[in-house]
Amino acid sequence: MLIAVFVTVVWLVLVCARPAYAYLDPGSGGMMIQLLLGGFAGAAVLVRLYWRQLLVRVGLRKPDLSNETDA
């Protein structure tokens, strides 16, 4: 039921849309590219921080059971 309502709303938005006559200046394109690159960099850092845990959850690596308090 919820999917049917969602599809109907999306269809109505697409069919009933009027032209906006909007202007996007070159700065807007640069900002969109910067947003995409920043999101990609943030995702890469997040994956780098949690890489081992991700591999353990997927099952490609066994959990590290060594005790790191050898001080």
PDB file of N, CA, C and O in Angstrom:
ATOM      1  N   MET A   1       0.825  -1.190   0.000  1.00  0.00           N
ATOM      2  CA  MET A   1       0.000   0.000   0.000  1.00  0.00           C
ATOM      3  C   MET A   1       0.867   1.251   0.000  1.00  0.00           C
ATOM      4  O   MET A   1       0.617   2.193  -0.752  1.00  0.00           O
ATOM      5  N   LEU A   2       1.892   1.251   0.854  1.00  0.00           N
ATOM      6  CA  LEU A   2       2.765   2.414   0.944  1.00  0.00           C
ATOM      7  C   LEU A   2       3.527   2.631  -0.353  1.00  0.00           C
ATOM      8  O   LEU A   2       3.743   3.770  -0.769  1.00  0.00           O
ATOM      9  N   ILE A   3       3.933   1.544  -0.993  1.00  0.00           N
ATOM     10  CA  ILE A   3       4.658   1.656  -2.263  1.00  0.00           C
ATOM     11  C   ILE A   3       3.745   2.225  -3.340  1.00  0.00           C
ATOM     12  O   ILE A   3       4.188   3.026  -4.163  1.00  0.00           O
ATOM     13  N   ALA A   4       2.479   1.825  -3.346  1.00  0.00           N
ATOM     14  CA  ALA A   4       1.535   2.339  -4.334  1.00  0.00           C
ATOM     15  C   ALA A   4       1.329   3.839  -4.161  1.00  0.00           C
ATOM     16  O   ALA A   4       1.255   4.573  -5.147  1.00  0.00           O
ATOM     17  N   VAL A   5       1.237   4.294  -2.933  1.00  0.00           N
ATOM     18  CA  VAL A   5       1.091   5.728  -2.668  1.00  0.00           C
ATOM     19  C   VAL A   5       2.345   6.472  -3.111  1.00  0.00           C
ATOM     20  O   VAL A   5       2.253   7.538  -3.720  1.00  0.00           O
ATOM     21  N   PHE A   6       3.508   5.919  -2.810  1.00  0.00           N
ATOM     22  CA  PHE A   6       4.769   6.551  -3.199  1.00  0.00           C
ATOM     23  C   PHE A   6       4.880   6.661  -4.717  1.00  0.00           C
ATOM     24  O   PHE A   6       5.243   7.716  -5.238  1.00  0.00           O
ATOM     25  N   VAL A   7       4.571   5.588  -5.421  1.00  0.00           N
ATOM     26  CA  VAL A   7       4.643   5.601  -6.887  1.00  0.00           C
ATOM     27  C   VAL A   7       3.654   6.605  -7.458  1.00  0.00           C
ATOM     28  O   VAL A   7       3.980   7.313  -8.410  1.00  0.00           O
ATOM     29  N   THR A   8       2.462   6.679  -6.902  1.00  0.00           N
ATOM     30  CA  THR A   8       1.462   7.636  -7.373  1.00  0.00           C
ATOM     31  C   THR A   8       1.930   9.067  -7.167  1.00  0.00           C
ATOM     32  O   THR A   8       1.779   9.899  -8.061  1.00  0.00           O
ATOM     33  N   VAL A   9       2.488   9.364  -6.016  1.00  0.00           N
ATOM     34  CA  VAL A   9       2.975  10.719  -5.735  1.00  0.00           C
ATOM     35  C   VAL A   9       4.119  11.080  -6.672  1.00  0.00           C
ATOM     36  O   VAL A   9       4.142  12.182  -7.219  1.00  0.00           O
ATOM     37  N   VAL A  10       5.061  10.174  -6.864  1.00  0.00           N
ATOM     38  CA  VAL A  10       6.182  10.445  -7.773  1.00  0.00           C
ATOM     39  C   VAL A  10       5.669  10.665  -9.185  1.00  0.00           C
ATOM     40  O   VAL A  10       6.135  11.574  -9.872  1.00  0.00           O
ATOM     41  N   TRP A  11       4.725   9.856  -9.629  1.00  0.00           N
ATOM     42  CA  TRP A  11       4.164  10.006 -10.967  1.00  0.00           C
ATOM     43  C   TRP A  11       3.480  11.362 -11.124  1.00  0.00           C
ATOM     44  O   TRP A  11       3.658  12.030 -12.143  1.00  0.00           O
ATOM     45  N   LEU A  12       2.704  11.772 -10.128  1.00  0.00           N
ATOM     46  CA  LEU A  12       2.031  13.069 -10.192  1.00  0.00           C
ATOM     47  C   LEU A  12       3.028  14.222 -10.205  1.00  0.00           C
ATOM     48  O   LEU A  12       2.827  15.202 -10.923  1.00  0.00           O
ATOM     49  N   VAL A  13       4.083  14.122  -9.434  1.00  0.00           N
ATOM     50  CA  VAL A  13       5.098  15.177  -9.412  1.00  0.00           C
ATOM     51  C   VAL A  13       5.769  15.291 -10.773  1.00  0.00           C
ATOM     52  O   VAL A  13       6.013  16.398 -11.254  1.00  0.00           O
ATOM     53  N   LEU A  14       6.066  14.168 -11.392  1.00  0.00           N
ATOM     54  CA  LEU A  14       6.735  14.199 -12.691  1.00  0.00           C
ATOM     55  C   LEU A  14       5.814  14.680 -13.805  1.00  0.00           C
ATOM     56  O   LEU A  14       6.257  15.393 -14.705  1.00  0.00           O
ATOM     57  N   VAL A  15       4.548  14.304 -13.759  1.00  0.00           N
ATOM     58  CA  VAL A  15       3.613  14.674 -14.818  1.00  0.00           C
ATOM     59  C   VAL A  15       3.170  16.128 -14.679  1.00  0.00           C
ATOM     60  O   VAL A  15       3.011  16.821 -15.683  1.00  0.00           O
ATOM     61  N   CYS A  16       2.972  16.591 -13.469  1.00  0.00           N
ATOM     62  CA  CYS A  16       2.434  17.932 -13.240  1.00  0.00           C
ATOM     63  C   CYS A  16       3.510  18.997 -13.068  1.00  0.00           C
ATOM     64  O   CYS A  16       3.194  20.127 -12.696  1.00  0.00           O
ATOM     65  N   ALA A  17       4.743  18.675 -13.323  1.00  0.00           N
ATOM     66  CA  ALA A  17       5.823  19.650 -13.135  1.00  0.00           C
ATOM     67  C   ALA A  17       5.761  20.722 -14.221  1.00  0.00           C
ATOM     68  O   ALA A  17       5.539  20.421 -15.394  1.00  0.00           O
ATOM     69  N   ARG A  18       5.958  21.960 -13.818  1.00  0.00           N
ATOM     70  CA  ARG A  18       6.002  23.076 -14.754  1.00  0.00           C
ATOM     71  C   ARG A  18       7.446  23.506 -14.952  1.00  0.00           C
ATOM     72  O   ARG A  18       8.284  23.270 -14.082  1.00  0.00           O
ATOM     73  N   PRO A  19       7.750  24.133 -16.083  1.00  0.00           N
ATOM     74  CA  PRO A  19       9.116  24.617 -16.286  1.00  0.00           C
ATOM     75  C   PRO A  19       9.477  25.664 -15.237  1.00  0.00           C
ATOM     76  O   PRO A  19       8.649  26.497 -14.870  1.00  0.00           O
ATOM     77  N   ALA A  20      10.706  25.616 -14.761  1.00  0.00           N
ATOM     78  CA  ALA A  20      11.123  26.512 -13.687  1.00  0.00           C
ATOM     79  C   ALA A  20      11.750  27.791 -14.217  1.00  0.00           C
ATOM     80  O   ALA A  20      11.764  28.800 -13.512  1.00  0.00           O
ATOM     81  N   TYR A  21      12.264  27.777 -15.433  1.00  0.00           N
ATOM     82  CA  TYR A  21      12.979  28.914 -16.003  1.00  0.00           C
ATOM     83  C   TYR A  21      14.072  29.382 -15.047  1.00  0.00           C
ATOM     84  O   TYR A  21      14.254  30.580 -14.827  1.00  0.00           O
ATOM     85  N   ALA A  22      14.786  28.428 -14.490  1.00  0.00           N
ATOM     86  CA  ALA A  22      15.830  28.723 -13.514  1.00  0.00           C
ATOM     87  C   ALA A  22      17.178  28.835 -14.218  1.00  0.00           C
ATOM     88  O   ALA A  22      17.374  28.299 -15.309  1.00  0.00           O
ATOM     89  N   TYR A  23      18.092  29.534 -13.576  1.00  0.00           N
ATOM     90  CA  TYR A  23      19.443  29.703 -14.105  1.00  0.00           C
ATOM     91  C   TYR A  23      20.427  29.174 -13.075  1.00  0.00           C
ATOM     92  O   TYR A  23      20.385  29.561 -11.907  1.00  0.00           O
ATOM     93  N   LEU A  24      21.305  28.297 -13.508  1.00  0.00           N
ATOM     94  CA  LEU A  24      22.367  27.804 -12.644  1.00  0.00           C
ATOM     95  C   LEU A  24      23.674  28.416 -13.115  1.00  0.00           C
ATOM     96  O   LEU A  24      24.121  28.157 -14.233  1.00  0.00           O
ATOM     97  N   ASP A  25      24.276  29.215 -12.278  1.00  0.00           N
ATOM     98  CA  ASP A  25      25.542  29.833 -12.660  1.00  0.00           C
ATOM     99  C   ASP A  25      26.686  28.832 -12.508  1.00  0.00           C
ATOM    100  O   ASP A  25      26.504  27.786 -11.884  1.00  0.00           O
ATOM    101  N   PRO A  26      27.864  29.132 -13.068  1.00  0.00           N
ATOM    102  CA  PRO A  26      28.990  28.193 -12.988  1.00  0.00           C
ATOM    103  C   PRO A  26      29.401  27.855 -11.556  1.00  0.00           C
ATOM    104  O   PRO A  26      29.914  26.763 -11.311  1.00  0.00           O
ATOM    105  N   GLY A  27      29.194  28.746 -10.629  1.00  0.00           N
ATOM    106  CA  GLY A  27      29.529  28.465  -9.234  1.00  0.00           C
ATOM    107  C   GLY A  27      28.694  27.338  -8.653  1.00  0.00           C
ATOM    108  O   GLY A  27      29.161  26.608  -7.778  1.00  0.00           O
ATOM    109  N   SER A  28      27.474  27.188  -9.125  1.00  0.00           N
ATOM    110  CA  SER A  28      26.612  26.104  -8.637  1.00  0.00           C
ATOM    111  C   SER A  28      27.161  24.747  -9.046  1.00  0.00           C
ATOM    112  O   SER A  28      27.151  23.805  -8.254  1.00  0.00           O
ATOM    113  N   GLY A  29      27.637  24.645 -10.272  1.00  0.00           N
ATOM    114  CA  GLY A  29      28.224  23.383 -10.730  1.00  0.00           C
ATOM    115  C   GLY A  29      29.463  23.028  -9.935  1.00  0.00           C
ATOM    116  O   GLY A  29      29.670  21.868  -9.578  1.00  0.00           O
ATOM    117  N   GLY A  30      30.291  24.032  -9.657  1.00  0.00           N
ATOM    118  CA  GLY A  30      31.486  23.795  -8.854  1.00  0.00           C
ATOM    119  C   GLY A  30      31.144  23.355  -7.444  1.00  0.00           C
ATOM    120  O   GLY A  30      31.824  22.509  -6.864  1.00  0.00           O
ATOM    121  N   MET A  31      30.082  23.934  -6.896  1.00  0.00           N
ATOM    122  CA  MET A  31      29.672  23.552  -5.550  1.00  0.00           C
ATOM    123  C   MET A  31      29.139  22.116  -5.527  1.00  0.00           C
ATOM    124  O   MET A  31      29.380  21.381  -4.570  1.00  0.00           O
ATOM    125  N   MET A  32      28.421  21.718  -6.574  1.00  0.00           N
ATOM    126  CA  MET A  32      27.918  20.343  -6.635  1.00  0.00           C
ATOM    127  C   MET A  32      29.071  19.346  -6.744  1.00  0.00           C
ATOM    128  O   MET A  32      29.050  18.294  -6.106  1.00  0.00           O
ATOM    129  N   ILE A  33      30.070  19.679  -7.550  1.00  0.00           N
ATOM    130  CA  ILE A  33      31.239  18.801  -7.676  1.00  0.00           C
ATOM    131  C   ILE A  33      31.968  18.708  -6.342  1.00  0.00           C
ATOM    132  O   ILE A  33      32.395  17.627  -5.937  1.00  0.00           O
ATOM    133  N   GLN A  34      32.111  19.844  -5.660  1.00  0.00           N
ATOM    134  CA  GLN A  34      32.780  19.852  -4.358  1.00  0.00           C
ATOM    135  C   GLN A  34      31.999  19.014  -3.347  1.00  0.00           C
ATOM    136  O   GLN A  34      32.599  18.308  -2.536  1.00  0.00           O
ATOM    137  N   LEU A  35      30.690  19.084  -3.387  1.00  0.00           N
ATOM    138  CA  LEU A  35      29.851  18.285  -2.493  1.00  0.00           C
ATOM    139  C   LEU A  35      30.039  16.793  -2.758  1.00  0.00           C
ATOM    140  O   LEU A  35      30.160  16.005  -1.819  1.00  0.00           O
ATOM    141  N   LEU A  36      30.062  16.404  -4.027  1.00  0.00           N
ATOM    142  CA  LEU A  36      30.266  14.994  -4.369  1.00  0.00           C
ATOM    143  C   LEU A  36      31.648  14.510  -3.952  1.00  0.00           C
ATOM    144  O   LEU A  36      31.780  13.421  -3.394  1.00  0.00           O
ATOM    145  N   LEU A  37      32.679  15.307  -4.218  1.00  0.00           N
ATOM    146  CA  LEU A  37      34.038  14.911  -3.849  1.00  0.00           C
ATOM    147  C   LEU A  37      34.204  14.833  -2.328  1.00  0.00           C
ATOM    148  O   LEU A  37      34.873  13.931  -1.823  1.00  0.00           O
ATOM    149  N   GLY A  38      33.605  15.765  -1.606  1.00  0.00           N
ATOM    150  CA  GLY A  38      33.664  15.735  -0.147  1.00  0.00           C
ATOM    151  C   GLY A  38      32.948  14.520   0.425  1.00  0.00           C
ATOM    152  O   GLY A  38      33.428  13.904   1.376  1.00  0.00           O
ATOM    153  N   GLY A  39      31.806  14.177  -0.150  1.00  0.00           N
ATOM    154  CA  GLY A  39      31.093  12.977   0.287  1.00  0.00           C
ATOM    155  C   GLY A  39      31.884  11.716   0.013  1.00  0.00           C
ATOM    156  O   GLY A  39      31.911  10.802   0.838  1.00  0.00           O
ATOM    157  N   PHE A  40      32.529  11.661  -1.147  1.00  0.00           N
ATOM    158  CA  PHE A  40      33.363  10.506  -1.486  1.00  0.00           C
ATOM    159  C   PHE A  40      34.545  10.399  -0.528  1.00  0.00           C
ATOM    160  O   PHE A  40      34.876   9.305  -0.071  1.00  0.00           O
ATOM    161  N   ALA A  41      35.184  11.531  -0.221  1.00  0.00           N
ATOM    162  CA  ALA A  41      36.323  11.516   0.702  1.00  0.00           C
ATOM    163  C   ALA A  41      35.876  11.090   2.105  1.00  0.00           C
ATOM    164  O   ALA A  41      36.573  10.323   2.769  1.00  0.00           O
ATOM    165  N   GLY A  42      34.732  11.577   2.551  1.00  0.00           N
ATOM    166  CA  GLY A  42      34.218  11.182   3.861  1.00  0.00           C
ATOM    167  C   GLY A  42      33.896   9.700   3.928  1.00  0.00           C
ATOM    168  O   GLY A  42      34.181   9.047   4.932  1.00  0.00           O
ATOM    169  N   ALA A  43      33.304   9.163   2.866  1.00  0.00           N
ATOM    170  CA  ALA A  43      33.004   7.730   2.827  1.00  0.00           C
ATOM    171  C   ALA A  43      34.289   6.911   2.823  1.00  0.00           C
ATOM    172  O   ALA A  43      34.356   5.856   3.455  1.00  0.00           O
ATOM    173  N   ALA A  44      35.315   7.393   2.111  1.00  0.00           N
ATOM    174  CA  ALA A  44      36.594   6.674   2.073  1.00  0.00           C
ATOM    175  C   ALA A  44      37.243   6.644   3.454  1.00  0.00           C
ATOM    176  O   ALA A  44      37.799   5.621   3.852  1.00  0.00           O
ATOM    177  N   VAL A  45      37.177   7.751   4.183  1.00  0.00           N
ATOM    178  CA  VAL A  45      37.745   7.795   5.536  1.00  0.00           C
ATOM    179  C   VAL A  45      36.970   6.864   6.459  1.00  0.00           C
ATOM    180  O   VAL A  45      37.567   6.169   7.281  1.00  0.00           O
ATOM    181  N   LEU A  46      35.658   6.843   6.332  1.00  0.00           N
ATOM    182  CA  LEU A  46      34.831   5.970   7.159  1.00  0.00           C
ATOM    183  C   LEU A  46      35.150   4.499   6.903  1.00  0.00           C
ATOM    184  O   LEU A  46      35.248   3.712   7.844  1.00  0.00           O
ATOM    185  N   VAL A  47      35.311   4.130   5.643  1.00  0.00           N
ATOM    186  CA  VAL A  47      35.662   2.748   5.310  1.00  0.00           C
ATOM    187  C   VAL A  47      37.045   2.419   5.849  1.00  0.00           C
ATOM    188  O   VAL A  47      37.268   1.319   6.353  1.00  0.00           O
ATOM    189  N   ARG A  48      37.975   3.364   5.746  1.00  0.00           N
ATOM    190  CA  ARG A  48      39.339   3.124   6.242  1.00  0.00           C
ATOM    191  C   ARG A  48      39.336   2.899   7.756  1.00  0.00           C
ATOM    192  O   ARG A  48      40.074   2.050   8.257  1.00  0.00           O
ATOM    193  N   LEU A  49      38.519   3.647   8.480  1.00  0.00           N
ATOM    194  CA  LEU A  49      38.474   3.509   9.935  1.00  0.00           C
ATOM    195  C   LEU A  49      37.871   2.174  10.371  1.00  0.00           C
ATOM    196  O   LEU A  49      38.303   1.599  11.370  1.00  0.00           O
ATOM    197  N   TYR A  50      36.898   1.686   9.645  1.00  0.00           N
ATOM    198  CA  TYR A  50      36.175   0.488  10.060  1.00  0.00           C
ATOM    199  C   TYR A  50      36.426  -0.703   9.142  1.00  0.00           C
ATOM    200  O   TYR A  50      35.592  -1.607   9.088  1.00  0.00           O
ATOM    201  N   TRP A  51      37.542  -0.737   8.419  1.00  0.00           N
ATOM    202  CA  TRP A  51      37.810  -1.784   7.437  1.00  0.00           C
ATOM    203  C   TRP A  51      37.864  -3.179   8.064  1.00  0.00           C
ATOM    204  O   TRP A  51      37.231  -4.103   7.554  1.00  0.00           O
ATOM    205  N   ARG A  52      38.610  -3.346   9.162  1.00  0.00           N
ATOM    206  CA  ARG A  52      38.724  -4.674   9.793  1.00  0.00           C
ATOM    207  C   ARG A  52      37.379  -5.162  10.313  1.00  0.00           C
ATOM    208  O   ARG A  52      37.017  -6.324  10.131  1.00  0.00           O
ATOM    209  N   GLN A  53      36.645  -4.269  10.959  1.00  0.00           N
ATOM    210  CA  GLN A  53      35.340  -4.663  11.481  1.00  0.00           C
ATOM    211  C   GLN A  53      34.395  -5.039  10.341  1.00  0.00           C
ATOM    212  O   GLN A  53      33.580  -5.951  10.481  1.00  0.00           O
ATOM    213  N   LEU A  54      34.503  -4.345   9.228  1.00  0.00           N
ATOM    214  CA  LEU A  54      33.677  -4.655   8.069  1.00  0.00           C
ATOM    215  C   LEU A  54      34.010  -6.039   7.519  1.00  0.00           C
ATOM    216  O   LEU A  54      33.111  -6.807   7.175  1.00  0.00           O
ATOM    217  N   LEU A  55      35.300  -6.355   7.436  1.00  0.00           N
ATOM    218  CA  LEU A  55      35.704  -7.675   6.941  1.00  0.00           C
ATOM    219  C   LEU A  55      35.260  -8.788   7.884  1.00  0.00           C
ATOM    220  O   LEU A  55      34.879  -9.866   7.428  1.00  0.00           O
ATOM    221  N   VAL A  56      35.305  -8.539   9.193  1.00  0.00           N
ATOM    222  CA  VAL A  56      34.858  -9.544  10.162  1.00  0.00           C
ATOM    223  C   VAL A  56      33.358  -9.774  10.007  1.00  0.00           C
ATOM    224  O   VAL A  56      32.907 -10.919  10.031  1.00  0.00           O
ATOM    225  N   ARG A  57      32.589  -8.722   9.852  1.00  0.00           N
ATOM    226  CA  ARG A  57      31.136  -8.862   9.726  1.00  0.00           C
ATOM    227  C   ARG A  57      30.735  -9.565   8.437  1.00  0.00           C
ATOM    228  O   ARG A  57      29.764 -10.321   8.416  1.00  0.00           O
ATOM    229  N   VAL A  58      31.478  -9.320   7.367  1.00  0.00           N
ATOM    230  CA  VAL A  58      31.185  -9.974   6.095  1.00  0.00           C
ATOM    231  C   VAL A  58      31.612 -11.435   6.133  1.00  0.00           C
ATOM    232  O   VAL A  58      31.072 -12.265   5.401  1.00  0.00           O
ATOM    233  N   GLY A  59      32.574 -11.746   6.980  1.00  0.00           N
ATOM    234  CA  GLY A  59      33.026 -13.120   7.130  1.00  0.00           C
ATOM    235  C   GLY A  59      34.294 -13.429   6.362  1.00  0.00           C
ATOM    236  O   GLY A  59      34.645 -14.598   6.196  1.00  0.00           O
ATOM    237  N   LEU A  60      34.985 -12.409   5.892  1.00  0.00           N
ATOM    238  CA  LEU A  60      36.222 -12.618   5.147  1.00  0.00           C
ATOM    239  C   LEU A  60      37.440 -12.693   6.052  1.00  0.00           C
ATOM    240  O   LEU A  60      38.522 -13.076   5.607  1.00  0.00           O
ATOM    241  N   ARG A  61      37.276 -12.335   7.310  1.00  0.00           N
ATOM    242  CA  ARG A  61      38.395 -12.370   8.251  1.00  0.00           C
ATOM    243  C   ARG A  61      37.860 -12.798   9.613  1.00  0.00           C
ATOM    244  O   ARG A  61      36.738 -12.464   9.993  1.00  0.00           O
ATOM    245  N   LYS A  62      38.689 -13.546  10.337  1.00  0.00           N
ATOM    246  CA  LYS A  62      38.305 -13.976  11.679  1.00  0.00           C
ATOM    247  C   LYS A  62      38.566 -12.841  12.663  1.00  0.00           C
ATOM    248  O   LYS A  62      39.477 -12.040  12.453  1.00  0.00           O
ATOM    249  N   PRO A  63      37.780 -12.764  13.734  1.00  0.00           N
ATOM    250  CA  PRO A  63      37.998 -11.702  14.729  1.00  0.00           C
ATOM    251  C   PRO A  63      39.369 -11.818  15.382  1.00  0.00           C
ATOM    252  O   PRO A  63      39.857 -12.920  15.634  1.00  0.00           O
ATOM    253  N   ASP A  64      39.979 -10.680  15.652  1.00  0.00           N
ATOM    254  CA  ASP A  64      41.296 -10.636  16.296  1.00  0.00           C
ATOM    255  C   ASP A  64      41.099 -10.813  17.795  1.00  0.00           C
ATOM    256  O   ASP A  64      40.531  -9.943  18.456  1.00  0.00           O
ATOM    257  N   LEU A  65      41.566 -11.934  18.330  1.00  0.00           N
ATOM    258  CA  LEU A  65      41.369 -12.240  19.748  1.00  0.00           C
ATOM    259  C   LEU A  65      42.597 -11.949  20.589  1.00  0.00           C
ATOM    260  O   LEU A  65      42.606 -12.255  21.781  1.00  0.00           O
ATOM    261  N   SER A  66      43.634 -11.366  20.002  1.00  0.00           N
ATOM    262  CA  SER A  66      44.856 -11.083  20.763  1.00  0.00           C
ATOM    263  C   SER A  66      44.601  -9.966  21.767  1.00  0.00           C
ATOM    264  O   SER A  66      43.821  -9.048  21.511  1.00  0.00           O
ATOM    265  N   ASN A  67      45.264 -10.057  22.899  1.00  0.00           N
ATOM    266  CA  ASN A  67      45.129  -9.063  23.955  1.00  0.00           C
ATOM    267  C   ASN A  67      46.195  -7.997  23.747  1.00  0.00           C
ATOM    268  O   ASN A  67      47.388  -8.300  23.768  1.00  0.00           O
ATOM    269  N   GLU A  68      45.775  -6.753  23.546  1.00  0.00           N
ATOM    270  CA  GLU A  68      46.719  -5.689  23.230  1.00  0.00           C
ATOM    271  C   GLU A  68      47.180  -4.925  24.464  1.00  0.00           C
ATOM    272  O   GLU A  68      47.746  -3.841  24.322  1.00  0.00           O
ATOM    273  N   THR A  69      46.962  -5.440  25.656  1.00  0.00           N
ATOM    274  CA  THR A  69      47.400  -4.766  26.883  1.00  0.00           C
ATOM    275  C   THR A  69      48.654  -5.446  27.414  1.00  0.00           C
ATOM    276  O   THR A  69      48.649  -5.969  28.528  1.00  0.00           O
ATOM    277  N   ASP A  70      49.727  -5.445  26.629  1.00  0.00           N
ATOM    278  CA  ASP A  70      50.986  -6.079  27.005  1.00  0.00           C
ATOM    279  C   ASP A  70      51.952  -5.080  27.634  1.00  0.00           C
ATOM    280  O   ASP A  70      53.163  -5.242  27.484  1.00  0.00           O
ATOM    281  N   ALA A  71      51.476  -4.074  28.318  1.00  0.00           N
ATOM    282  CA  ALA A  71      52.333  -3.022  28.858  1.00  0.00           C
ATOM    283  C   ALA A  71      53.128  -3.442  30.028  1.00  0.00           C
ATOM    284  O   ALA A  71      53.890  -2.645  30.575  1.00  0.00           O
TER     285      ALA A  71
END
